[in-house]
Amino acid sequence: MNVFGDIEQRGHEQVVFCSRSDVGLRAIIAIHNTSLGPALGGTRMWTYSSDGEALRDVLRLSRGMTYKAAIAGLNLGGGKAVIIGNPHKDKSEPLFRTYGRFVEGLAGRYITAEDVGTTVRDMEWVRMETKYVTGISKALGGSGDPSPVTAFGVFMGMKACARAVYGSDSLKGKTVAVQGAGNVASHLCDHLKNDGAKIVITDIYEEKAKAVARRVRGTFVKPDKIFSVAADIFAPCALGGILNDETIPKLRCAIVAGGANNQLLDEKKHSKMLIDRNILYAPDYAINAGGLINVANELEGYRQERALKQAEGIYDIIATILEMSTREEIPTYLAANKLAEERIQRISPIKHIYTGPSEFAGRLGELHRRARV
């Protein structure tokens, strides 16, 4: 494992390794870019096979957050964290409160939130030790679970893709193969059902997927069968790296548009494989930006109606990406990167003018004080 090589390759500013064996904490916080503002991104808890795998995941995820915030028009940078452990067995109040102390030590450079394997309750433990956390419960003045807004944004981006491929953004009669049955996937399936789509769903936790299938009158398939389902749209809503040498040849769809992060195992190689198969790919960090939009709204006083309205704009963001991809004859992921990088270049010089302590710290501090009352 070449730690500094991996960090420098993606242009990260800072990576922090956090360890306290007495509470079982082994975590990595990665801050990719703070040109537009403090880095905001969730904390993932997962059973990684090695420290190297955890590092690679957090580096990829944090870079994606920089681009996600930029393309969504947010004044935030990109960061992410991973806690190495089993989210079903290893959680405890001391673990998350200790982790919160490490976040507090970064003095606002990184603001955390929930992610895969963590919950609103976990973030409330973190918040006992730091004000730099979003995604707490509505009862404490936060936004709660961001998955409804994430799912709505994915649904709107999916409709933009359908318009580009089929000439209409209606999903009525279209078959959507959904990989994953977590919160985002579950809410997405509700939108699909209401729009008249036919749903095929899977998850490694089969009972969870079967329950969603029953609710939306969809069809359950085994996890290894989802790639070869004959569908109009394949929606990855589980973990990353699932578009690779093995899975892409199995796809029988015209569009890939889903809520998972880092869907392409290798951006350049696997984007080309999709293009060669005439499959349209919606860049993941653009289409799933609703979750970041949701927690970012906490910094200004949360209103879900406003967050949903902003997430509705993902339709136009995806449409712009697809138009640029066609016009400039470049892959969609490069078009998305270009739009994000252009905004970073336009706005970052403004940040060079010092205006005193971070306004975000003040807003978070006020939210933190209200939460303690």
Secondary structure as the mmCIF struct_conf table of DSSP 4:
data_model
#
loop_
_struct_conf.conf_type_id
_struct_conf.id
_struct_conf.beg_label_comp_id
_struct_conf.beg_label_asym_id
_struct_conf.beg_label_seq_id
_struct_conf.end_label_comp_id
_struct_conf.end_label_asym_id
_struct_conf.end_label_seq_id
HELX_RH_AL_P HELX_RH_AL_P1 VAL A 3 GLN A 9
TURN_TY1_P TURN_TY1_P1 ARG A 10 GLY A 11
BEND BEND1 GLU A 13 GLU A 13
STRN STRN1 GLN A 14 ARG A 20
TURN_TY1_P TURN_TY1_P2 SER A 21 GLY A 24
STRN STRN2 LEU A 25 ASN A 33
BEND BEND2 SER A 35 PRO A 38
STRN STRN3 ALA A 39 LEU A 40
STRN STRN4 THR A 43 TRP A 46
BEND BEND3 SER A 49 SER A 50
HELX_RH_AL_P HELX_RH_AL_P2 ASP A 51 ILE A 71
TURN_TY1_P TURN_TY1_P3 ALA A 72 GLY A 73
BEND BEND4 ASN A 75 ASN A 75
STRN STRN5 GLY A 77 ILE A 84
BEND BEND5 GLY A 85 GLY A 85
TURN_TY1_P TURN_TY1_P4 PRO A 87 LYS A 89
BEND BEND6 ASP A 90 ASP A 90
HELX_RH_AL_P HELX_RH_AL_P3 GLU A 93 GLY A 105
TURN_TY1_P TURN_TY1_P5 LEU A 106 GLY A 108
BEND BEND7 ARG A 109 ARG A 109
STRN STRN6 TYR A 110 ILE A 111
STRN STRN7 THR A 112 THR A 112
STRN STRN8 GLU A 114 GLU A 114
TURN_TY1_P TURN_TY1_P6 VAL A 116 GLY A 117
HELX_RH_AL_P HELX_RH_AL_P4 VAL A 120 ARG A 127
TURN_TY1_P TURN_TY1_P7 MET A 128 GLU A 129
BEND BEND8 LYS A 131 LYS A 131
STRN STRN9 VAL A 133 VAL A 133
HELX_RH_3T_P HELX_RH_3T_P1 LYS A 138 LEU A 140
TURN_TY1_P TURN_TY1_P8 GLY A 141 GLY A 141
BEND BEND9 GLY A 142 GLY A 142
HELX_RH_AL_P HELX_RH_AL_P5 SER A 147 TYR A 166
BEND BEND10 GLY A 167 GLY A 167
TURN_TY1_P TURN_TY1_P9 LYS A 172 GLY A 173
STRN STRN10 THR A 175 GLN A 179
BEND BEND11 GLY A 182 GLY A 182
HELX_RH_AL_P HELX_RH_AL_P6 ASN A 183 ASN A 194
TURN_TY1_P TURN_TY1_P10 ASP A 195 GLY A 196
STRN STRN11 LYS A 198 THR A 202
BEND BEND12 ILE A 204 TYR A 205
HELX_RH_AL_P HELX_RH_AL_P7 GLU A 206 VAL A 216
TURN_TY1_P TURN_TY1_P11 ARG A 217 ARG A 217
STRN STRN12 THR A 219 PHE A 220
HELX_RH_3T_P HELX_RH_3T_P2 PRO A 223 SER A 228
BEND BEND13 VAL A 229 VAL A 229
STRN STRN13 ALA A 230 ALA A 230
BEND BEND14 ASP A 232 ASP A 232
STRN STRN14 ILE A 233 PRO A 236
BEND BEND15 ALA A 238 ALA A 238
BEND BEND16 GLY A 240 GLY A 240
STRN STRN15 LEU A 243 LEU A 243
BEND BEND17 ASN A 244 ASN A 244
TURN_TY1_P TURN_TY1_P12 ASP A 245 THR A 247
HELX_RH_3T_P HELX_RH_3T_P3 ILE A 248 LYS A 250
STRN STRN16 ARG A 252 ARG A 252
BEND BEND18 ALA A 254 ALA A 254
STRN STRN17 ILE A 255 VAL A 256
BEND BEND19 GLY A 259 GLY A 259
BEND BEND20 ASN A 261 ASN A 262
STRN STRN18 LEU A 264 LEU A 264
BEND BEND21 LEU A 265 ASP A 266
HELX_RH_AL_P HELX_RH_AL_P8 GLU A 267 ASP A 276
TURN_TY1_P TURN_TY1_P13 ARG A 277 ASN A 278
STRN STRN19 LEU A 280 TYR A 281
HELX_RH_AL_P HELX_RH_AL_P9 ASP A 284 ILE A 287
TURN_TY1_P TURN_TY1_P14 ASN A 288 ALA A 289
HELX_RH_AL_P HELX_RH_AL_P10 GLY A 290 ALA A 296
HELX_RH_3T_P HELX_RH_3T_P4 ASN A 297 GLU A 300
HELX_RH_AL_P HELX_RH_AL_P11 GLN A 304 GLU A 312
TURN_TY1_P TURN_TY1_P15 GLY A 313 GLY A 313
HELX_RH_AL_P HELX_RH_AL_P12 ILE A 314 GLU A 328
TURN_TY1_P TURN_TY1_P16 GLU A 329 GLU A 329
HELX_RH_AL_P HELX_RH_AL_P13 THR A 332 ILE A 347
HELX_RH_3T_P HELX_RH_3T_P5 SER A 348 HIS A 352
BEND BEND22 ILE A 353 ILE A 353
BEND BEND23 GLY A 356 PRO A 357
HELX_RH_AL_P HELX_RH_AL_P14 GLU A 359 ARG A 372
#
